Every structure is written in structure tokens, then in C-alpha cells.
Amino acid sequence: MANPPTLLILAAGLGARYGGFKQIDELGKFGETILDYSVYDAYRAGIRKVVFVIRENFELEFKKAVIEKLPSDLEAKYVFQELSDIPSGLKYSKKREKPWGTGHAVLTASSEIDEPFIVINADDFYGANSYRSAVDFSLGLKKSHYALIGYKLNRTLSDFGFVSRGICEVDESGYLQSVVERTHIKKENGKIIFEDEDENIHFLTGDEIVSMNMFLFGQDFFEHLEKYFKEFIEKNFDNLKAEFYLPFVVNRLISEKKVKVKVLPTSENWFGLTYKEDKKAAKEKVNRLIQEKKYPGKLWK
């Protein structure tokens, strides 16, 4: 039987809308973060290796808040995502101030991963069943055959402002055809709407399947990622705000028929920390899960 995949956690975001390092903001009774619950769910699903992508100036706080309390039989490593971490031979504008997005973050971890891996965001709570689905699918994974955990849109919204979500087009066999990024989705007067680039209003049902950036990739994904990133850097040399998003890479691979991506639907309810106001609601949801005996009061004993 194949070994379980590695868990890759993208934790290098600056939390501009949140106003701080939400990756280590405490929600549980014993200081647990959303990130801790993600690692715990992955551990229960059989995962025994986790790699974190962080910023270098965040290293000491992160080690103390996260790494030092993990169990001894869980291999934990971290890598840095910095602006200068690009393949040799490439150049970029010295006026640029921040790294290149989620696709770039995944690429920085390639030296630490030699097996299939699950990608998640550090500030998103995905639910235990999502990890079990991804791990089960990984055990029979074939080359260039990946997976995406798909959530219903109405289970992924914030009560405190707009969110960005990747709306998924899925074929009759359950395979992803494309991910369309909508950056201004919100609840308003009992309806779910989004604004397009021209500020036109569109309505959504809430039943749409969306990507929350929880993917299962084979190790061969890094080859595609590096190739496309090189092209991206060359094309966007002077674009100081261009970002190399993970869904863009997946869309291109699908359109070029280089990979197949199975959508694994989940009934889990997402929650996360996008806005400072989300923290109170997230703490209440964590406490409710503890009361329902879905998590112990203290995760790592």
C-alpha cells in the first residue's frame, strides 16, 4: 500500500485584511490555532509529514507557536517564501515588494517533497472528512491525475465582508473543467452576489462548487509548476502586482490536457480568518466542535 501524502501548508500570507499574523491567532481553549486543527485532522487521517511555507521574519514566532508542540512521530519541516526565491537565471523588477502568490509558495517547497502532497491554506478550517477523502484518493493516485476538494459556496462565506472563491466547472464524470476566480463574493439582503471587474452585480445560488485551495497533487506537479512560473516571470517582469495563483496553473494544465483533476465533494462547513471580526465566530465554532466531541479540549497531549 502506498504511503500517505505530505501535507503542505501555505502560511506565508501577511494577513492585510485581518490585520496581523492570523496563522498563529489562538482559537482553542489551550491556544490552538486553525492551523493546529488542520494538522490534527491530517494526522488523524494518517499523514505523518507536514511542510510549512512561511516568511523568514516570522520563523521564531512560528516555531514556538506551531512546530514545538507537534507530536514526535510527525515529521515537520518549513521553508521560506521570499521574493528572491525564483529559479536561477530569472530576473524581476527590483521595485517589486512581495512574493509571487500561491503557485510560487508551492514551488518553494519542492526541495522538501518527494511524494504526493495535499495543499491547504493556513487560515482555513477544512474539516476532518476533507482530509480523509484526499488521503483515500491519494493511495491509488496515478501520474498526472490530481484531485480537488470541492465545497458548496454557501458553506464558505464570511459574515463580515466579501471573499474570493474559485467557482468550479465540473463535468458529468466529476472532473474539473475550469476554476473561475471571483474576487468579490458576499451575502447581501439574504442573497449571494459578486461584482465583476466592471462593478456589475451577478447573483449566485450558493450551491456552486468552489475551490478553497485544497488540492491533492502528485510530485510530478512541480515540473509543470516550474515551467509555467518561468514563463510567468518573463512575461510579468514590470508588473509589480502580478501573482502566480495555483488555480491558474491547474486551469492551464487542464486546458492543455496534461492532467485530470477529480473533484471530491465535501459536506464540511468551511470557516476561516479573513477579517478581524471572523475571530469571534471562529472561536465559537471551535468550541461547538469540542462540545460535540469532534475534537478534544487539548489537541496535542
C-alpha positions in Angstrom: 0.0 0.0 0.0 1.2 3.5 -0.9 2.4 5.8 1.9 0.1 8.7 2.8 0.8 12.1 1.2 2.6 15.0 2.7 0.6 18.0 4.0 1.8 21.3 2.6 0.5 24.3 4.4 0.8 27.8 2.9 1.4 30.1 5.9 3.4 33.0 4.4 0.5 35.4 3.9 0.7 38.8 5.6 -3.0 39.0 6.6 -3.6 42.5 5.3 -7.4 42.5 5.7 -7.1 40.6 9.0 -4.5 43.0 10.5 -1.9 40.6 11.8 -0.4 37.1 11.8 -3.7 35.1 11.7 -1.7 31.9 11.2 -1.0 31.8 14.9 -4.0 33.6 16.3 -5.4 31.5 19.2 -8.9 30.0 19.0 -8.9 26.9 21.1 -9.0 26.6 24.9 -5.3 25.8 25.1 -4.1 28.3 22.5 -4.9 26.2 19.4 -5.0 27.9 16.0 -6.9 26.9 12.9 -3.6 25.7 11.6 -3.3 23.3 14.6 -6.7 21.8 13.8 -5.7 21.3 10.2 -2.6 19.4 11.2 -4.6 17.4 13.8 -7.2 16.4 11.2 -4.4 15.4 8.7 -2.7 13.4 11.5 -5.9 11.5 12.2 -6.2 10.7 8.5 -2.8 9.0 8.6 -0.5 11.8 7.5 2.9 11.8 9.2 4.8 14.6 7.3 3.9 18.3 7.1 5.8 21.1 5.4 5.0 24.7 6.1 5.7 27.7 3.8 6.4 30.8 6.0 8.2 34.1 5.8 11.7 34.2 7.2 10.9 37.2 9.6 8.2 35.0 11.1 10.4 32.0 11.9 10.9 32.3 15.6 7.3 33.0 16.4 6.1 30.2 14.2 8.4 27.6 15.7 7.3 28.5 19.2 3.6 28.7 18.3 3.3 25.7 16.0 6.4 23.4 15.5 7.4 22.9 19.1 4.1 21.4 20.2 3.6 18.8 17.4 3.9 15.1 18.2 7.3 13.4 17.8 6.1 10.9 15.2 5.0 13.8 12.9 7.9 15.0 10.7 7.6 18.7 10.4 9.7 21.0 8.2 9.4 24.5 7.0 10.7 26.6 4.0 10.7 30.3 3.3 8.8 32.1 0.6 10.7 35.2 -0.2 10.6 37.5 -3.3 14.1 36.3 -4.3 13.2 32.6 -4.3 12.9 32.1 -8.0 14.6 29.6 -10.4 18.2 30.5 -11.3 18.7 32.7 -14.4 15.4 34.6 -14.0 15.2 38.3 -13.3 12.5 40.6 -12.0 12.0 44.3 -11.3 13.7 45.5 -8.2 10.7 47.7 -7.5 8.6 44.6 -6.6 8.0 44.3 -2.9 6.1 41.0 -2.2 6.4 37.3 -3.3 4.5 35.9 -6.3 1.4 34.2 -4.9 0.2 30.7 -4.1 1.8 28.9 -7.1 5.1 30.4 -6.1 4.6 29.4 -2.5 4.1 25.7 -3.5 7.1 25.8 -5.7 9.4 26.9 -2.8 8.6 23.6 -1.1 9.7 21.4 -3.9 13.0 20.5 -2.3 11.2 19.0 0.7 8.6 16.9 -1.0 9.2 13.7 -2.9 5.7 12.2 -2.8 2.1 13.2 -3.5 1.0 16.1 -1.3 -2.1 17.9 -0.1 -2.0 21.7 -0.3 -4.0 23.9 2.1 -4.1 27.5 3.4 -3.1 28.1 7.0 -6.0 30.3 7.8 -8.8 28.0 6.5 -10.6 25.3 8.5 -11.4 22.4 6.1 -13.0 19.7 8.3 -11.8 16.2 9.1 -13.7 14.4 6.3 -11.9 16.5 3.7 -8.6 15.2 4.7 -9.8 11.6 4.8 -11.2 12.0 1.3 -7.9 13.4 0.0 -5.8 10.7 1.7 -8.0 7.9 0.5 -7.8 9.2 -3.1 -4.0 9.6 -2.9 -3.5 5.9 -2.1 -4.4 5.0 -5.7 -3.0 8.1 -7.3 -1.7 7.9 -10.9 0.7 10.3 -12.6 -0.9 13.5 -13.8 -4.2 12.6 -12.0 -4.9 15.0 -9.2 -7.8 15.9 -7.0 -9.6 19.0 -5.6 -11.8 19.0 -2.5 -15.0 20.9 -3.6 -17.1 22.9 -1.2 -20.6 24.3 -1.7 -20.3 28.0 -1.9 -22.9 28.7 0.8 -20.7 26.8 3.3 -17.7 29.1 2.7 -18.8 32.7 3.2 -17.9 35.3 5.7 -20.5 37.4 7.6 -18.1 40.4 7.6 -17.2 41.2 4.1 -16.5 39.9 0.6 -14.4 36.8 -0.1 -12.6 35.4 -3.1 -13.7 32.0 -4.3 -12.8 29.8 -7.3 -16.1 28.7 -8.9 -15.6 25.2 -10.4 -17.0 23.9 -13.7 -17.3 20.1 -13.3 -18.2 17.6 -16.0 -20.6 14.7 -15.7 -17.9 12.3 -14.6 -16.9 14.6 -11.7 -13.7 16.0 -13.3 -12.7 19.6 -13.1 -13.0 21.6 -16.3 -12.0 25.0 -15.0 -11.8 27.3 -12.0 -13.1 30.8 -12.4 -11.8 33.2 -9.7 -14.5 35.6 -8.3 -12.9 38.1 -6.0 -15.9 40.0 -4.6 -18.5 37.5 -3.3 -20.6 38.4 -0.4 -24.0 37.9 1.3 -26.4 40.9 0.9 -30.0 41.1 1.9 -30.4 37.3 2.0 -28.8 36.9 -1.4 -25.3 35.8 -2.6 -23.8 38.2 -5.1 -20.5 39.0 -6.8 -19.2 42.1 -8.5 -17.3 41.7 -11.8 -14.4 43.9 -12.9 -16.9 46.5 -14.3 -18.7 46.6 -10.9 -21.7 44.8 -12.4 -23.7 42.7 -9.9 -24.3 39.0 -10.5 -26.4 36.5 -8.4 -25.2 33.1 -7.3 -27.4 30.3 -5.9 -25.0 29.1 -3.1 -24.9 25.6 -4.5 -22.0 26.2 -6.8 -18.9 24.0 -6.1 -15.9 26.2 -5.2 -12.2 25.6 -4.6 -10.8 26.6 -1.3 -7.3 25.8 -2.5 -7.3 22.3 -1.1 -5.6 20.2 -3.8 -4.0 16.8 -4.0 -1.1 16.8 -6.4 1.4 14.2 -7.5 5.1 15.0 -7.1 5.2 15.5 -10.9 3.2 18.7 -10.4 6.4 20.6 -9.6 7.7 20.1 -13.1 4.7 21.8 -14.6 4.8 24.5 -11.9 8.4 25.5 -12.5 7.9 25.6 -16.3 4.8 27.9 -16.0 6.4 30.0 -13.4 9.4 30.8 -15.6 7.1 31.9 -18.3 5.1 34.0 -15.9 8.2 35.8 -14.6 9.4 36.6 -18.0 6.0 37.9 -19.1 5.4 40.0 -16.0 8.9 41.5 -15.4 7.5 45.0 -15.0 4.1 44.1 -13.4 4.7 44.8 -9.8 1.4 43.3 -8.6 1.1 40.2 -10.8 0.6 37.0 -8.8 1.1 33.4 -9.8 -2.0 31.8 -8.5 -2.4 28.0 -8.1 -5.8 27.8 -9.8 -4.3 29.5 -12.9 -1.8 26.7 -13.2 -4.4 24.0 -12.7 -6.7 25.6 -15.4 -3.9 25.7 -17.9 -2.9 22.1 -17.3 -6.5 21.0 -17.8 -7.0 23.1 -20.9 -3.8 21.7 -22.4 -5.0 18.2 -21.4 -1.8 17.4 -19.5 -3.7 16.4 -16.3 -7.0 15.3 -15.0 -8.4 16.7 -11.7 -11.1 14.7 -9.9 -13.5 16.9 -7.7 -14.1 15.2 -4.4 -17.2 16.9 -2.9 -17.3 17.5 0.8 -20.3 18.3 3.1 -17.9 20.0 5.6 -18.5 23.6 6.6 -15.5 25.9 6.0 -14.6 28.7 8.3 -11.6 30.9 8.4 -10.0 34.2 9.3 -10.3 36.8 6.6 -11.4 39.7 8.7 -10.7 40.5 12.4 -14.4 40.1 13.1 -14.2 36.5 11.9 -12.2 35.5 15.0 -15.2 35.6 17.4 -17.3 33.4 15.1 -14.4 31.0 14.6 -13.8 30.6 18.3 -17.5 29.8 18.8 -17.4 27.2 16.1 -14.3 25.6 17.5 -15.9 25.5 21.0 -19.0 23.9 19.5 -17.0 21.2 17.8 -15.3 20.5 21.1 -18.7 20.2 22.9 -19.8 17.8 20.2 -16.8 15.6 21.0 -15.4 16.0 17.5 -12.1 17.4 19.0 -10.6 17.1 22.4 -10.2 20.2 24.5 -6.4 19.9 24.1 -5.2 18.6 20.8 -1.6 17.5 21.5 -1.1 16.0 24.9 
